[in-house]
Amino acid sequence: MAYLFLLLGILIGSFLNVCIYRIPKDESVVTGRSHCMGCNKNIPWYDLVPILSYVILGGKCRFCKKKLSIQYPIVELLNGVAYLWIFMKFDYSVESIIYCLFVSALITLSFIDWKFMIIPNKINVFILILAIIHLIYNIEQWKNYIIGFFIVSGLLLLIAIITKGQIGGGDIKLMAASGLLLGWDIIILALCIGSVVGSIISIILLITKKGGKMVPFGPYLSIGMFISLVYGKQLIQWYLSMFF
C-alpha cells in the first residue's frame, strides 16, 4: 500500500506541473494537449510518463531537442515522496487523503509563487474546501480549527496593514485556509518554522547574490506547514517538555 501512495503521488505530480504552468495564465488544467514550449508540437502520451520519460529523453524534447525544465521530474518525485511520507505517518484514512491533496496544493502554489510572486486564489479556495471537509470529520474539535483560521492570518493581516503591504494577500488567505485545516497550534508552529527557513534561505541568497528584491513567502510557509503537519505534535511536546 505504501508504494501505491508513492506511485499515486508521482502520477498526480505530473498533473501538478500542468497546474503550475497553466494556472498563472488562467488556462484550463483539464483541457488542451501538453506541448513543447520550443517547437509547440503536441507531446505524445509515451513521452508523458512521469520521471521515466524525462530520463529516457535525456531531459530534451523528442522533436526540437530543446532542454526541458528539471522542474518536471522534481515536482513529480517531490509529490510522490510527500504522499509516501504522509501514508507512513497517518496510514490509510480520510485524513491521509485530505493531507495528500493539501500537500499537492502547497507544492503547486510554492512553485507558482517562486516564479510569479503570486498565490492564486483558486489554490487557496481548494485548500479551504479541504479544510471544511476535514472540519466536518473532526467537528468535535471545531474550536481548535476555527481559532486556527484567524490566529495567524489575523497576525499577518495586521503586519500587512502596518507595513503597507509587505505581506501579500495570498499569504494571508493561505494561512487562513490552512489554519482551518491544521488547527491553531500547528499553524502557529508552521509560521515559526517557515519564518526561520525563509530567513536562512534569504540570507544564503543574499550572500550568493542570487536573490531578488522581493522574496516569495509562500514556499517557506509551505515547508513550515509540511513539517508541522507531519511532526508538529512531537515538536510541540518536545518544546513544552523543556519547561514542564
N, C-alpha and C positions, 0 to 999 in steps of 0.2 A: 504493500500500500504506500509506503514511504516513497518508493521510486516512481510510483504513478503520480504522486504530487509533484515530484521533480519534473517529470515529463510534461505534465499539465502546465506547470509554471513556465517551462521553456516555450511551449506552444503558444500560450497566452502572451508571452514576452514578444513574440513575433507580431502579434496584433498591437501591442503597446507601441512598437516602432511606427506603425501606421498612424496611431493616435498622436504621437509626438510630432510627426511631420504634418499631419492634416489639421489638427485642432487649431493651432495658431493661425492657419489660413482660412479657418471657418469652412473647411471642406468636409464632406461626409466621410465617416470612417467605415461605413458598411457597403458603399457602392463605389465603383471605379476600380480598374485594374492597377496593380502595382507596376510601376515603370521605372526605368533607369533615368536618373537625373541628368545624365550626359547625352545619350542618344535618343531618349524619350521612347524607346521601344518597350512594349509590354514584357514583363518578366514571366517566363513560363513557370508552371507550377513546380517543376522539378528543380528549379533554382530558388525556390522559396522554403525549402526545408530548413528549419531553424538551426543555426550554428554550422551544421554539416555542409550546407550549400556554400556558405562563406569560405569554409576551409577548402573545399574541393575546387572552387573557382579562384582560390588564391587572393580573395578579397577584391576581385575585379569583376566588372560587367562582362558577361559572356560575349556580347556583341561589340561594344566600343572599347573594351578594356579599361574603362575609367575606374579609378580606385574607389571602392565602396567604403563608406564610413565604418570605422571599428565600433561605432555605437551599436550597430545592429546585433552582433553576437554578444556584446557586453550586456545590453538590456535583456536579451533572451536568457542568458546564463544567470544574471542577477535575479531576475524574477523567478527562475527555477529554483535557485538556492534558497531564496526567501520563502517560497512555498514549502520546501522540504523542512526548513528551519521551523516554520510555524506548525507543521504537522507533528514534528518531533516534540514540540513543546505542548501543544494543545490537543493532540490526537485528532481523530476524525470526528468532527462535530459541526454544528451550525456556526459556532463561534470561529472555528478554523476557516470555514468558507468565507465568512464575513471579513476576517482579518487578512486572508489572502487577497481578496478583492481590494481591501483598503491599502495594502502594501503596493499592489499594482498601480493604484491611483497615485500613491506617493512617488513611485518611480517615474511615472509619466509626467507628473507636474514638476518633478525635480529637473528632468532634462529640458522641459519646456522653459522653466524659469531660468535655468542656467544659460540657455541660448537666447531667449527673447525677453527676459526680465518681466514675465507675466505669469500669473497663476490663473488659468481660465476658470470662469465661473462654472462651466459645465462640470469640471472635475470636483469642485467644492460641493456642488449640488449632489453629485454622485456619492461623495463621502457622507453628506448629510442624510441621504436615503439609507445608506448602510447603517448609520448611527441610529436612525429611527427604528429600523428592523431589529437592531441589537438591543435597543431600549425596550422594545416590546417583549423580547425574550428574557430580559432581566428587569422587569418592571418593579420588582421589589426593591431594587437599588436606585430608583429613579432620581432621588435627591443627589446622589453622587454624580450622575451623568448630567443632570440639569445644571448643577454648580459648575461642572466641567465645561459646559457650553459657554459660560460667562467669564470664568475666573481669569483665564489667560488672554482671551480675545478682548476682554474689557481693559486689561492692563495694556495691551498693545495699542488699542484704540486711544487710550489716554496718552501714551507716548507719541502716537501719530499726531494728536492734536497739539501737544506741547512742542514737538519738533517740526511742526508744519509739514507733515507728510513724509518723514524719513522712514516710516514703516508703511509698507504698501497695503492697500485694502485687501489684496488677495491673501496676504499672510494672516490678516485679522480674521477673514472668513474661514480660512483653512483651520486655524486654531479653534474657532468656534465649533465648526462641524466635527473636527477630530476630538475636541474636548467632550462633546456629547457622546462620542463613541467610546472613548477611553476612560472617562471619569476625571474628577478634579485632581486627584493625587498623581496619576500617571501623566496627565497633560502638563502639570507643573514641572515634573521631572523631565519631561520631553523638552520643554522650553529651556531648562537649565543645561541639559546635555547638548542641545542644538546650539545654544549660545557659546558654550565652551568650544565645541567642534568648529563653529563658524569663526571664532576668534583665532584659533590656531591656524586654520587654513588661510584665513585672510592675512595673517602675519607672514606666512610662508609665501603667499602670492606677492605680497608687498616687497619682501626681501628679494625674491627672484624677479621682481618687476614684470610679473605676468598677470597681475590683477588690474582691472579697470577701476574707474572712479566709483561705480556702483557695484555693490556685491549682492547677488540674489540671496535672500534669506531662506527661501523655500527648501532648497536641498539640505541645508543644515537642520532645519526643523524636521524634515523627513527622517534624517538619520537619527535625531533625538527621539522621534516617535517610534521608530522601529526598535531601537534598543530598549526603550521604556516599555513597549508592548510585550517584548519577549522576556525581559529581565527586570522590569520595573518593581514588582513586588519584592524581589530579593534585594535589589539595591536600596529600596526604602527601609526594609528591615535591617539591613547591614548598617545603614546610616544611623538609624534610631538606636541600634544596639551600642553605639559608641557613647551614648548619653544616658541610656537607661539599662 
